[in-house]
Amino acid sequence: MPIQRAEALASVEPPIKLPRKAPVFTGETSTQLVRRARKMHKVLTETYPDAHCELDFSTPLELLVATILSAQTTDVTVNKVTPTLFAKYPDAIAYAEADREEMEAILKPTGFFRAKTNSLLKLGQALVDDYDGVVPNKLEELVKLPGTGRKTANVVLGNAFGIPGITVDTHFGRLVRRFGWTTEEDPVKVEHIIGDLFPKKDWTMLSHRLIFHGRRRCHAKKPACGACPIAQWCPSYGTGPTDPDLAAKLVKIPA
């Protein structure tokens, strides 16, 4: 990220008010949980005004393919591969008729490339056979496609079709449990529980903002607690360094 942009992002972040000790919300009512969760989301909205899907795409098919490829790898890696992939396979028919070895060579950097190639070949054929080559815009239809679960379906719905959806990826699930919004581990249960805390119109951007926060500050092993704008509402405050200077060194701002 250019220095000017990084400074601009920093300038819009609200002042961080750190608690003297980790908050405890054991007696929190459902109403109090909703208010706390929405306050945290409001501050995350101010902190990450540029939150967005970090996979590059221009069509629903491209986003669907990119999301399938993102399993067990980073968005950065996927974005390096997809320009070549999308140019060679511009539509569902191209995926259905693709040469397996040629596709595997393109996908190799993403890991599990044989399984991913198999998914894309089957995806292309399913789209051609059942949807005239067009990606459907309904959850119940998307999840029937090869390589497409609820997480992938919600990514496509929210970002390609503008239909609100909650994306429970690794970061999202980890953060909502760390925030004390739920203790559930099952992604489908998490999706429904968190959906009840927020207006439906906020679901897609809520997902982006939590994922941004998870990648930039609330790391799995060593969160930057002392540089966290929502520390005062987080029952897990103190999991990582609370010293502002030490925590600041843990904050990751993508280039």
Secondary structure by P-SEA (a helix, b strand, c coil): ccaaaaaaaaaaccbbbbbccccccccccaaaaaaaaaaaaaaaaaaccccccccccccaaaaaaaaaacccccaaaaaacaaaaaaacccaaaaaaccaaaaaaaaccccaaaaaaaaaaaaaaaaaacccccccccaaaaaacccccaaaaaaaaacccccbbbbbcaaaaaaaaaacccccccaaaaaaaaaaaccccaaaaaaaaaaaaaaccccccccccccccccccccccccccccaaaaaaaccccc
